Each structure stands twice: as C-alpha cells, then as structure tokens.
Amino acid sequence: MIEIVDLRKDFNGHWVTKGVNLTIPDHQMTCIVGRSGEGKSVLLKQIVGLIRPTSGSIIVNGKDITKISDEELEIVFKTFGYVFQFAALLDSLNVFENIGITLLEQGIKPEQVLPIVKEKLSLVNLSQDVLYKYPSELSGGMKKRVGLARTLVTKPQIILYDEPTTGLDPITARLIHELMYDMQQRLSITSVVISHDVEIFKYADNVALLHDGQIRYFGSAKTVWESDNPYIYQFIRGLSEGPMQTEVPATDH
C-alpha cells in the first residue's frame, strides 16, 4: 500500500531525510523507531502529504503522491487517518464536537452525526458519558482515545500514529497499544506507528529503524530482539553507539 523510494528532504541546507527506502505492507502494523531528532515525525508528515519531499517517491495505492497536484493530494489524504502526538483536541469543543468535527463541517446535522460518534466511542472503549465533556475534563489516556475515535470517523484505510504513548504512564500506554492493535485487527487497516517505546514491538508486525536519515533495519517485530544488526541492537538495548559498532557485526537485515 505504501512504498517509499529514495526519499530526501532538505530544510535550508540541512538534510533530515537522506534517501529513505521502505515498503510498508498492507493490513499490518509497522513501527518506525529511532532516537530523538532522527526525523521520524518529518518522515511521517511526508508520507501523509503534510510536508513535500525534496526528491524521491511515496507511492500510495499505486499513485506517487509526490508528483500530483494539491487537489489530487486532497483526495488521497482522505484515505489516511492521523493520530497526533498529544491528541490535538480543540479545547473549546466537547468530545462529541471533536470527534464529529469533519462531518459537522460538511453540514451534516448533529442528530445524524451523533450515532456515528457513539459508534466510534464504542470502538475505542469509551462510554457515552464522555460525549459532552471537554478535553480539560479528560485524562491523558482518554484524550488519546478520543483522538483515535475522531480519526476513525472518516473510515481511513491507513492510520498514522505520531508517538501515541508520549506522556502516558506504563499501564495507560499498554492499554493504548492494545487498542491500536485491536483497531488494526478488527478493521483490517494499515497502521504506521512512529515511536521510541520498544513495548510497541509486542503489538507490531514489522519494525523499521531510522538512523541518520535512512532506514538501517527492517524486520519482523517477533524476531527483532534476536537481531544482530548493530543499529537495532544498540537502540533496543539503550547502548551507546560507538563501542557497539565495533562489537556487533553488521548484517544485511
């Protein structure tokens, strides 16, 4: 569904993406990990079309979105759902309005939007008691769930998650991971998760590691802890970079 070919992005002489090549399989959860400042969120925003790359290709459903007009991109954009790092709820709107905002802005009557919002709340395991609460009245985990429910309203084929468990305690983070996995399985969607939390490996199908602007590792999440690839070996064990590159032999995977 998504193929990234030699993707490069330059910000005023500073290259963040330096030739990313990655194929993201259909109907699976692929997690892209890497240290802070490696450009993971920039890569995600290029995939969804929020940032135009300097060069390279991003092929979604057979169409290179780097070569199409803004009008065509808008159509492709509708196949995506984007879950922001801090949920990005509008403080002045209640939960019902936050989740249903896309439909309400299209002029659909609130009474027609309400059952859709209730259905999405159920999918993310939230009760209807929160419908008319405001973001300030919700816990961090509840905000994340509302953000996901809002994404599900448009019935996306692909959901992109930008650091979905940032700021959450370990128990709540696990519940969010379980919810993401459940959504991916039940709705047969393609999930792309940007994260630094290795606990996501328990739920993901694939793991890719971004380092110095390129994908240095791609493999099954089930076997990632057994890999002797130096980049992923160092990352998941929290080891310093220099010594490990001499101790661990490089591999092709």
N, C-alpha and C positions, 0 to 999 in steps of 0.2 A: 504493500500500500504506500509506503514511503521509502524512496531511495535518494540518498544524498551523495552527490558526486563532486569531489574536489572543491568543496565549498570554502570560500575565503571571504573574510570581512575585515576591512580596514577602517579604523576611526582616526582620521587626521595623522596618518603615518604610523599608527600603532595597530599591528595586525593581531586580532583576537582569535579569529578562525583562520587556520593556516593550511587548509587542504583536508577538510573532513570528508571521509568516505564511510558511509554507514547505510546498511539496508535494515529497515525496521519491519519485522514480519507482521502479517495480518493477524488480527484477532488474538494477539498476545500482549503481555506486559513487558516492555523493555525499559530498563532503568539505566539512565546515563549518570555516572558518578564522576567525581573529580574533586580536587582540592578547591578551596575558596579562591576566587579570582581567575579560574581557568576558562571562564566564558561559557559556562553551561547554560545560563539564562539567555545569553545572546544567541546561542545556538537554537534554543527552543523558540525564541521570538523570530528567528529566520525561518524555522520550519512552519510556523503558523502564518508567516507573511507580515508580521508587525515590523520587522526590520528587513530591508532589501540587502542581499549579499553583494559584495563587490564583484565576485565571479563565482562560477560553479553552477550546479543544478540541484534543485529539490523537486523530485518527481512524485506527485501525489495522484494516485489513481490513473497513472499513465500520462499525466499532464505536468510539464515543467512550469512550476508556479513562478520561477524567476524570469520567465520570458513572456508573461501575459500582462494584460492591462490591469489597471486598478479595478475596473468594472468586472472583469473576469475573475480577478482575485477575490472579490467580494462574494462571488458565487461559491468558489472553492472554500472560502473561510467558513461558510455555513456548515461544512462537513466536520468542522473542528469544534471541540469544547475546550475551554482554557480555564484551569483552576489556579487562581493566583496564590502567591506565597502566603499572603495574610488575608485571604478570602476576598478582600476588596469589596466588602459590602458597603452600601450607601447608608451612612448613619441616620439620615433624615427619613429613610423609608423603613417600614416594618418588614418582617420576614416574608409575608405574602407579596408585598410590592417588590422586594429584592429578587425573589425567585421568579415572579411573573413579569418582570420589567420588560423583557423583549416582546412578549405578547401584548402587554398593555400599551406599549409604544406603537404597536401596529394598529391600535384602535379596537382591539378585541375587548368586549365588555367584561368587567370584573367577575360577573357571575359565571361567565364561560371559562374564565381563566382559573377560577377557584378550584374546580375538581382536578385540573391538571397539576396545580401546585400541591394539592393534597396527595396526589399520587406520587409525586417526586419526593415529598417529605417522607412518605412511607418507604420509598426505595432506599433512603439514607438513614432509616431507622430513627426518625424524629416524629414525635406525636403532634397532633394538630393544636395542641396547647400553645405552641410557639408561634402560630400564624401571625398574631398581631403584636408580638413582642418586637422590640428594636434591638439592633446589634449590641448596644451597650448593656442589654439585659442577658446576653448570651455568654456562655463560657467559650474558651478558645476552640475546643473541640466541636461545639455546636455551630460556631461560625464557619468552620471548615466544612461541616456537613451541609449547611445552608448554601455555601458557595458551590458545592458539588451538585446540589439539587437544582440550583439555577442553571448550571451547565447542562444538566440532563433535559431541561425543558425543550431544547432545540433538537433533541434526538441525534446527537453527533455520532459519526462513525469513528472518530478519533478523539480521545481526550488527552490533553497535555497537562501535566501537573508540574508546577514550579515549586519545589521544596515544600511538599504538602504537610510535613510534620514539624516544620520550623516553629519553635516556641512552645511546643507541647511536651507535657511530661511523658515518660515512657509508656505508661498504661494507656493514655489517650492516643499516643502515636500508634501503638499497636492496634487499637480499635479503628483508627483511620486507615491503616494499611489493610486490615481485614475488610473494611468497607470497599476500598478501591479494588481489591481482589474480587470481592463478591460482584461488584458492578461489571467488571471485565468479563467474568464468567457468565453471569446471567444475561447480559446484553450483547455478548459476543463482539465487543468493541476492541479497537486497537488502543492501548494505553502507552504513553511515553512519559516517564517519570524522571524529573531532574531531582537528585537527592545527594546528600552526603551521609545519609543514615544507612549503615550496612544491614540493618534489620529488614530493609525492603527486599533483600535477597531471598527471604523466606517466601515471598509472595510473587516475585517477578519470574518471568520465563527466561529473560535474557539480561545480561549486564554488559554495558559498554563503558569504557573508561576514557575520559577526555583529559589529555595532558599536553600542555604547550601547543594548544590549538589543533591537535589531531587526535583521532581515536587510536589509542595504543593497545586496546584489548577489546575483544568481543567474544562472548561465550555464554554457555548455559548458566543460569543462576544456581542450578543444582550442583554444579561442579566447580564453582568459582573459588571456593576455599581450597581446592586441591591444585589450583593452577600454579605453575612456577614462572608464569610471565612476570617479569620484575616490576612492572608498573602496578598491576593489580595486587601483587603480593605485598608490596610496600603500602599501598593505600589501605587495604582492608585490615592490616595489622598495625597501622599508625606508625610505621617505621620511617626514619629519616631517609632521604633519597640517596645520598652519596654512597655510603657503605654498602647498601643493599644491591646496588647495580653491579658491584664487583663480586658479591657473594652469590647472587642468584643468576643463573644463566638465562639469557634471553631465549624466547621460544617464538614460534610462529603463531601462537594462539593467545 
